Amino acid sequence: MTPEAQSVADLLDAAFADSRIGPTAVSLALQQMGLSGGDAAHIAGRVHRSQRELSRLRRREHELSALFSSARELAELRDSDAVLARLVQRAHEMMGADLAYLSEFDPDTHELRVRETSGAVSARFQTLRVPPGRGLASVVVETRSPQWVADYAEYAGTHDSGIDDAVSAEGLVSLLGVPMVTHDDVLGVLFVGGREEKSFTPDEVALLSAVADHASVILQTTRTLRDLQESEEESRRTLASLTTHLAERDRANAVHQELVQAVLEGGGFARVAETLAHGLGRSVAILDARDQIIAAAGLPLRPVMLAPDDAVRAAIADSRRSGLCVALPGPGVRAAASMTAGSRNFGALLLGDGDFELGAVDMRTIERAAQVCALLELQQEAASGADHRVRSELLADLLDDVPERRADVKRRARRLGVDLAALTTLVLLSVPGDQQTAAARAMSRQLDERVLVAEYRGYVVAAMSADGVPEPQQLRAHVSAAIRQPTTAVLPSSTSRGLPEAFLSAMRTARLLAALEISDVTTLADDFLPYSAILDTDTRALGSFLNDTIGAVRRYDADRNADLLGTLRAFVRNGASPTRTARALNFHTNTILQRLDRLDHVLGASWREDERLFRLGIAVRLDELRERLLTPR
């Protein structure tokens, strides 16, 4: 190659060399060609321009290659967080910056939160939150245009101490931020920063904006996918809710049909319990107003259904007030519904654990079942009430014993299947007047159909055969528990003179017990026969009689902690004989005589006379009998 050709080749090599190569190579090539002065300077300038353009084109090629790589990654998007992290890393590399980071915009709070960083060394910076209207990032969001500062310390916009501390901790000086937008929404801001003062060129702003556009696509795609996922989950929840509702409705329809059929066929409470247990897949217990089991299904029952605890009773009370089925957390009882009709309470329905939660439709089904149970109770009560009235009227006519109606009484008894000749025993109950009907019903439930029960002359009376008499104390206790009131039971010792005479004897005894303020006991009429026959049954008059006769002795004993009343009782029982009284009390005769002298002082010297001693004997025996009845209580 000739020297001239070699010089041209060297000049071309210098022109296409890296722009960082200095002017020496170009000057040597021009000297070899024999050029100098102005011509050489002109040609050298053009060579340098060619070097700069070539360097720009190479950098642009590198940037386009990086953008194409980002586009491919977007097309293969699987993990948005990983793609965003890679994109921020590319921005860091392409811009030759010390730091690159992406802040995501929250449309609800208008805050910017740092989501991805590349080149950050401060933990505070990686969790930075930018409040609305603060810092360079907020200006980018508000203007939706790129913003940069060569020296952040000289930034004239609004500062924030948190932002300034994070920037200072990272050692940043220059910052360039470009918005990430889609349609009318701002998704965030992409930043690059340097730890030295720097002014950013339009090419650098355009390049970072292109990367920000890719980041916008990623964020928008992520949000779209999230919205689609939430929509899918919401659709699934709606479908599940609809499926559950349809299942509840189908169960409710089946239970309603079976309940109607049960009522029409007279199936009673057992059929209602079986229908609910089968339809709702759980144990069912029907309780009466005293929390006693009427019917049950879906066995075995949990103990809390057999004996409700405070929580279950509270739920029943809430249901009684609201008329709605009340859910419980369990275990054991999951729902309680009160059986009410107006102000009357007949009990409650309890439902146990099952394979599924009871829904709103299931709760309405339980409420309908409770109403059906209340209707059954009213139906049974009406039928029982009609039968009770007929039998009560028969017993009332039997006790009235009107000769003209005896034939009619016998005819009605035959129709009811009652053998009048077998009614040889009578029980009288004394209860408060407003509880007599309830007491009669409770008493009837404990006796068989051969027994006649009536509300008669202010008392509840039952006439029965001798072999059908239940334990009187248990019968009285059952009625007392049913009406929740004290009850007194009186039994005549014999009905040989007829039921009417036996009733009068028992009624006089009941009145005497009331006058003595004795209640909640079971007694025989014979125990009070002489007193009930001769004494007034007025409480005030009888109390005055006892006070006038032995009241002074009681007061003496109370004041001196003595027992003159015991001596007086023994004296009366032993025929007014001091000797027999001493033997009965295991005292010396002189001791008894001394006590009799004290009784002379308390009662007066005439108390041993026949008429006064007779009255004292009645008072002492009656008072002793009352004390014997009241002491066990």
SULZIKA-V823118 format. One record per residue. N is the residue number from 1. D_LAST is the distance of its C-alpha to the last C-alpha in Angstrom with 1 decimal. Layout:
n->N d_last->D_LAST
n->N d_last->D_LAST
This chain:
n->1 d_last->142.4
n->2 d_last->144.7
n->3 d_last->143.6
n->4 d_last->143.2
n->5 d_last->140.9
n->6 d_last->138.9
n->7 d_last->138.5
n->8 d_last->137.1
n->9 d_last->134.7
n->10 d_last->133.4
n->11 d_last->133.0
n->12 d_last->130.9
n->13 d_last->128.8
n->14 d_last->128.1
n->15 d_last->127.2
n->16 d_last->124.6
n->17 d_last->123.3
n->18 d_last->119.9
n->19 d_last->119.9
n->20 d_last->119.0
n->21 d_last->122.6
n->22 d_last->124.7
n->23 d_last->128.0
n->24 d_last->130.2
n->25 d_last->130.4
n->26 d_last->131.5
n->27 d_last->134.1
n->28 d_last->135.6
n->29 d_last->135.9
n->30 d_last->137.6
n->31 d_last->140.0
n->32 d_last->140.9
n->33 d_last->141.8
n->34 d_last->144.0
n->35 d_last->141.9
n->36 d_last->141.2
n->37 d_last->140.7
n->38 d_last->139.3
n->39 d_last->139.4
n->40 d_last->137.5
n->41 d_last->134.8
n->42 d_last->134.5
n->43 d_last->134.1
n->44 d_last->131.6
n->45 d_last->129.4
n->46 d_last->129.3
n->47 d_last->128.4
n->48 d_last->125.5
n->49 d_last->124.2
n->50 d_last->124.4
n->51 d_last->122.4
n->52 d_last->119.6
n->53 d_last->119.5
n->54 d_last->119.4
n->55 d_last->116.5
n->56 d_last->114.6
n->57 d_last->115.1
n->58 d_last->113.9
n->59 d_last->110.8
n->60 d_last->110.2
n->61 d_last->110.6
n->62 d_last->107.9
n->63 d_last->105.6
n->64 d_last->106.1
n->65 d_last->105.5
n->66 d_last->102.2
n->67 d_last->101.2
n->68 d_last->102.1
n->69 d_last->99.9
n->70 d_last->97.0
n->71 d_last->97.7
n->72 d_last->97.5
n->73 d_last->94.2
n->74 d_last->92.8
n->75 d_last->94.0
n->76 d_last->92.1
n->77 d_last->89.0
n->78 d_last->86.1
n->79 d_last->84.4
n->80 d_last->84.8
n->81 d_last->83.8
n->82 d_last->86.4
n->83 d_last->89.1
n->84 d_last->88.3
n->85 d_last->88.6
n->86 d_last->91.9
n->87 d_last->93.2
n->88 d_last->92.4
n->89 d_last->94.1
n->90 d_last->97.2
n->91 d_last->97.3
n->92 d_last->97.2
n->93 d_last->100.1
n->94 d_last->102.2
n->95 d_last->102.0
n->96 d_last->102.8
n->97 d_last->99.9
n->98 d_last->97.9
n->99 d_last->94.6
n->100 d_last->93.4
n->101 d_last->89.9
n->102 d_last->88.2
n->103 d_last->85.6
n->104 d_last->83.4
n->105 d_last->82.6
n->106 d_last->79.0
n->107 d_last->79.3
n->108 d_last->75.7
n->109 d_last->76.1
n->110 d_last->79.9
n->111 d_last->79.9
n->112 d_last->82.3
n->113 d_last->80.9
n->114 d_last->83.3
n->115 d_last->82.8
n->116 d_last->85.8
n->117 d_last->88.2
n->118 d_last->91.3
n->119 d_last->92.8
n->120 d_last->89.9
n->121 d_last->89.2
n->122 d_last->86.4
n->123 d_last->82.7
n->124 d_last->82.0
n->125 d_last->84.7
n->126 d_last->83.3
n->127 d_last->80.0
n->128 d_last->81.6
n->129 d_last->80.2
n->130 d_last->82.5
n->131 d_last->80.7
n->132 d_last->82.2
n->133 d_last->85.3
n->134 d_last->86.0
n->135 d_last->88.8
n->136 d_last->91.7
n->137 d_last->89.4
n->138 d_last->88.0
n->139 d_last->91.6
n->140 d_last->92.4
n->141 d_last->89.3
n->142 d_last->90.1
n->143 d_last->93.9
n->144 d_last->93.6
n->145 d_last->96.8
n->146 d_last->97.8
n->147 d_last->97.6
n->148 d_last->98.9
n->149 d_last->99.5
n->150 d_last->102.1
n->151 d_last->100.1
n->152 d_last->96.4
n->153 d_last->96.5
n->154 d_last->98.8
n->155 d_last->96.8
n->156 d_last->96.7
n->157 d_last->93.6
n->158 d_last->90.0
n->159 d_last->88.7
n->160 d_last->85.2
n->161 d_last->84.3
n->162 d_last->82.5
n->163 d_last->85.5
n->164 d_last->88.0
n->165 d_last->86.1
n->166 d_last->86.1
n->167 d_last->89.8
n->168 d_last->90.7
n->169 d_last->88.7
n->170 d_last->90.7
n->171 d_last->94.0
n->172 d_last->95.0
n->173 d_last->97.8
n->174 d_last->99.0
n->175 d_last->96.8
n->176 d_last->97.5
n->177 d_last->94.8
n->178 d_last->95.3
n->179 d_last->92.7
n->180 d_last->91.2
n->181 d_last->91.1
n->182 d_last->90.5
n->183 d_last->91.2
n->184 d_last->89.5
n->185 d_last->87.0
n->186 d_last->87.5
n->187 d_last->86.0
n->188 d_last->86.9
n->189 d_last->89.7
n->190 d_last->91.9
n->191 d_last->93.3
n->192 d_last->95.9
n->193 d_last->96.5
n->194 d_last->98.9
n->195 d_last->98.8
n->196 d_last->102.1
n->197 d_last->103.4
n->198 d_last->104.6
n->199 d_last->105.7
n->200 d_last->104.9
n->201 d_last->107.6
n->202 d_last->107.3
n->203 d_last->107.6
n->204 d_last->104.7
n->205 d_last->102.6
n->206 d_last->103.6
n->207 d_last->102.8
n->208 d_last->99.3
n->209 d_last->98.7
n->210 d_last->99.6
n->211 d_last->97.1
n->212 d_last->94.5
n->213 d_last->95.2
n->214 d_last->94.3
n->215 d_last->91.1
n->216 d_last->90.3
n->217 d_last->90.6
n->218 d_last->88.3
n->219 d_last->85.6
n->220 d_last->85.9
n->221 d_last->85.7
n->222 d_last->82.7
n->223 d_last->80.9
n->224 d_last->82.0
n->225 d_last->80.6
n->226 d_last->77.4
n->227 d_last->77.1
n->228 d_last->77.8
n->229 d_last->75.2
n->230 d_last->72.6
n->231 d_last->73.6
n->232 d_last->73.3
n->233 d_last->69.9
n->234 d_last->68.8
n->235 d_last->70.2
n->236 d_last->68.3
n->237 d_last->65.1
n->238 d_last->65.7
n->239 d_last->66.6
n->240 d_last->63.5
n->241 d_last->61.3
n->242 d_last->63.1
n->243 d_last->62.7
n->244 d_last->59.0
n->245 d_last->58.7
n->246 d_last->60.6
n->247 d_last->58.5
n->248 d_last->55.3
n->249 d_last->56.9
n->250 d_last->57.9
n->251 d_last->54.3
n->252 d_last->53.0
n->253 d_last->55.5
n->254 d_last->54.7
n->255 d_last->50.9
n->256 d_last->51.3
n->257 d_last->53.5
n->258 d_last->51.1
n->259 d_last->48.2
n->260 d_last->50.2
n->261 d_last->51.2
n->262 d_last->47.6
n->263 d_last->46.5
n->264 d_last->49.6
n->265 d_last->48.9
n->266 d_last->45.2
n->267 d_last->44.3
n->268 d_last->40.8
n->269 d_last->38.8
n->270 d_last->40.1
n->271 d_last->43.6
n->272 d_last->42.9
n->273 d_last->41.4
n->274 d_last->44.4
n->275 d_last->46.8
n->276 d_last->45.5
n->277 d_last->45.2
n->278 d_last->48.8
n->279 d_last->50.2
n->280 d_last->48.7
n->281 d_last->48.7
n->282 d_last->45.1
n->283 d_last->41.7
n->284 d_last->39.7
n->285 d_last->36.1
n->286 d_last->34.8
n->287 d_last->31.1
n->288 d_last->29.2
n->289 d_last->27.3
n->290 d_last->24.2
n->291 d_last->26.5
n->292 d_last->26.7
n->293 d_last->30.2
n->294 d_last->32.2
n->295 d_last->35.5
n->296 d_last->37.3
n->297 d_last->40.9
n->298 d_last->43.0
n->299 d_last->40.9
n->300 d_last->39.7
n->301 d_last->37.1
n->302 d_last->36.3
n->303 d_last->32.7
n->304 d_last->32.3
n->305 d_last->33.1
n->306 d_last->30.3
n->307 d_last->27.7
n->308 d_last->29.2
n->309 d_last->29.0
n->310 d_last->29.1
n->311 d_last->32.9
n->312 d_last->32.8
n->313 d_last->30.0
n->314 d_last->32.1
n->315 d_last->35.2
n->316 d_last->33.5
n->317 d_last->32.5
n->318 d_last->36.1
n->319 d_last->37.4
n->320 d_last->35.3
n->321 d_last->36.8
n->322 d_last->40.4
n->323 d_last->40.6
n->324 d_last->42.4
n->325 d_last->41.9
n->326 d_last->40.8
n->327 d_last->42.3
n->328 d_last->40.5
n->329 d_last->42.2
n->330 d_last->40.6
n->331 d_last->40.7
n->332 d_last->38.5
n->333 d_last->38.2
n->334 d_last->41.4
n->335 d_last->40.6
n->336 d_last->37.7
n->337 d_last->38.3
n->338 d_last->35.8
n->339 d_last->36.0
n->340 d_last->36.1
n->341 d_last->37.7
n->342 d_last->38.0
n->343 d_last->34.7
n->344 d_last->32.8
n->345 d_last->31.6
n->346 d_last->31.6
n->347 d_last->31.2
n->348 d_last->33.8
n->349 d_last->36.7
n->350 d_last->36.8
n->351 d_last->40.2
n->352 d_last->40.8
n->353 d_last->43.8
n->354 d_last->47.2
n->355 d_last->50.9
n->356 d_last->51.7
n->357 d_last->50.2
n->358 d_last->48.9
n->359 d_last->51.4
n->360 d_last->51.2
n->361 d_last->52.2
n->362 d_last->49.5
n->363 d_last->46.9
n->364 d_last->48.1
n->365 d_last->48.0
n->366 d_last->44.3
n->367 d_last->43.7
n->368 d_last->45.6
n->369 d_last->43.5
n->370 d_last->40.3
n->371 d_last->41.8
n->372 d_last->42.7
n->373 d_last->39.1
n->374 d_last->37.9
n->375 d_last->40.7
n->376 d_last->39.6
n->377 d_last->36.0
n->378 d_last->37.4
n->379 d_last->39.8
n->380 d_last->37.1
n->381 d_last->34.9
n->382 d_last->37.9
n->383 d_last->38.7
n->384 d_last->35.1
n->385 d_last->34.9
n->386 d_last->38.1
n->387 d_last->36.9
n->388 d_last->33.6
n->389 d_last->35.4
n->390 d_last->37.7
n->391 d_last->35.0
n->392 d_last->32.8
n->393 d_last->35.9
n->394 d_last->36.6
n->395 d_last->33.2
n->396 d_last->33.5
n->397 d_last->36.9
n->398 d_last->35.7
n->399 d_last->33.0
n->400 d_last->35.6
n->401 d_last->37.9
n->402 d_last->41.2
n->403 d_last->44.0
n->404 d_last->46.4
n->405 d_last->44.2
n->406 d_last->43.3
n->407 d_last->46.2
n->408 d_last->45.3
n->409 d_last->41.6
n->410 d_last->43.0
n->411 d_last->45.4
n->412 d_last->42.8
n->413 d_last->40.5
n->414 d_last->43.4
n->415 d_last->44.2
n->416 d_last->40.6
n->417 d_last->40.8
n->418 d_last->38.0
n->419 d_last->38.5
n->420 d_last->37.3
n->421 d_last->37.7
n->422 d_last->35.2
n->423 d_last->32.4
n->424 d_last->30.8
n->425 d_last->27.1
n->426 d_last->25.2
n->427 d_last->21.8
n->428 d_last->20.8
n->429 d_last->18.6
n->430 d_last->17.9
n->431 d_last->18.2
n->432 d_last->20.0
n->433 d_last->23.7
n->434 d_last->25.0
n->435 d_last->22.9
n->436 d_last->23.8
n->437 d_last->26.8
n->438 d_last->24.9
n->439 d_last->22.2
n->440 d_last->25.0
n->441 d_last->26.7
n->442 d_last->23.8
n->443 d_last->23.2
n->444 d_last->26.9
n->445 d_last->27.1
n->446 d_last->24.8
n->447 d_last->27.0
n->448 d_last->30.7
n->449 d_last->33.5
n->450 d_last->33.7
n->451 d_last->30.5
n->452 d_last->30.8
n->453 d_last->28.3
n->454 d_last->28.8
n->455 d_last->27.7
n->456 d_last->28.5
n->457 d_last->28.3
n->458 d_last->25.5
n->459 d_last->23.3
n->460 d_last->23.4
n->461 d_last->24.7
n->462 d_last->25.7
n->463 d_last->28.2
n->464 d_last->29.0
n->465 d_last->30.6
n->466 d_last->28.9
n->467 d_last->29.7
n->468 d_last->28.3
n->469 d_last->24.7
n->470 d_last->22.4
n->471 d_last->19.1
n->472 d_last->17.1
n->473 d_last->13.7
n->474 d_last->15.8
n->475 d_last->17.8
n->476 d_last->15.0
n->477 d_last->13.6
n->478 d_last->17.3
n->479 d_last->18.0
n->480 d_last->15.1
n->481 d_last->16.4
n->482 d_last->19.9
n->483 d_last->19.6
n->484 d_last->17.1
n->485 d_last->15.4
n->486 d_last->12.3
n->487 d_last->13.5
n->488 d_last->13.2
n->489 d_last->15.2
n->490 d_last->17.2
n->491 d_last->19.7
n->492 d_last->22.7
n->493 d_last->23.7
n->494 d_last->27.3
n->495 d_last->29.7
n->496 d_last->32.7
n->497 d_last->33.7
n->498 d_last->33.4
n->499 d_last->31.0
n->500 d_last->31.6
n->501 d_last->30.6
n->502 d_last->27.5
n->503 d_last->26.6
n->504 d_last->27.2
n->505 d_last->25.0
n->506 d_last->22.0
n->507 d_last->22.9
n->508 d_last->22.9
n->509 d_last->19.5
n->510 d_last->18.2
n->511 d_last->20.0
n->512 d_last->18.7
n->513 d_last->15.0
n->514 d_last->16.2
n->515 d_last->18.1
n->516 d_last->15.1
n->517 d_last->13.4
n->518 d_last->10.7
n->519 d_last->10.2
n->520 d_last->9.1
n->521 d_last->8.9
n->522 d_last->11.9
n->523 d_last->13.8
n->524 d_last->17.4
n->525 d_last->19.7
n->526 d_last->21.2
n->527 d_last->18.2
n->528 d_last->19.0
n->529 d_last->22.7
n->530 d_last->24.5
n->531 d_last->22.5
n->532 d_last->22.7
n->533 d_last->26.4
n->534 d_last->27.4
n->535 d_last->25.1
n->536 d_last->25.5
n->537 d_last->22.8
n->538 d_last->23.5
n->539 d_last->20.7
n->540 d_last->23.2
n->541 d_last->25.0
n->542 d_last->22.1
n->543 d_last->20.7
n->544 d_last->24.3
n->545 d_last->24.6
n->546 d_last->21.7
n->547 d_last->23.0
n->548 d_last->26.5
n->549 d_last->25.8
n->550 d_last->23.4
n->551 d_last->23.0
n->552 d_last->25.8
n->553 d_last->24.2
n->554 d_last->21.0
n->555 d_last->23.3
n->556 d_last->25.4
n->557 d_last->22.7
n->558 d_last->21.5
n->559 d_last->25.1
n->560 d_last->26.2
n->561 d_last->23.1
n->562 d_last->23.8
n->563 d_last->22.0
n->564 d_last->24.3
n->565 d_last->21.4
n->566 d_last->20.8
n->567 d_last->24.5
n->568 d_last->24.7
n->569 d_last->22.1
n->570 d_last->24.1
n->571 d_last->27.3
n->572 d_last->26.4
n->573 d_last->25.2
n->574 d_last->28.5
n->575 d_last->30.9
n->576 d_last->31.6
n->577 d_last->33.3
n->578 d_last->33.3
n->579 d_last->34.5
n->580 d_last->31.9
n->581 d_last->29.2
n->582 d_last->30.7
n->583 d_last->30.7
n->584 d_last->27.0
n->585 d_last->26.0
n->586 d_last->28.7
n->587 d_last->30.5
n->588 d_last->34.2
n->589 d_last->35.1
n->590 d_last->36.6
n->591 d_last->33.3
n->592 d_last->31.7
n->593 d_last->34.7
n->594 d_last->34.5
n->595 d_last->30.8
n->596 d_last->32.0
n->597 d_last->34.7
n->598 d_last->32.3
n->599 d_last->30.4
n->600 d_last->33.9
n->601 d_last->34.2
n->602 d_last->30.8
n->603 d_last->30.9
n->604 d_last->34.7
n->605 d_last->37.0
n->606 d_last->36.7
n->607 d_last->33.0
n->608 d_last->34.0
n->609 d_last->36.3
n->610 d_last->35.5
n->611 d_last->34.5
n->612 d_last->32.3
n->613 d_last->30.7
n->614 d_last->29.9
n->615 d_last->28.1
n->616 d_last->26.3
n->617 d_last->25.3
n->618 d_last->23.8
n->619 d_last->21.9
n->620 d_last->20.6
n->621 d_last->19.6
n->622 d_last->17.8
n->623 d_last->16.0
n->624 d_last->15.0
n->625 d_last->13.8
n->626 d_last->11.7
n->627 d_last->10.2
n->628 d_last->9.7
n->629 d_last->7.9
n->630 d_last->5.5
n->631 d_last->5.4
n->632 d_last->3.8
n->633 d_last->0.0
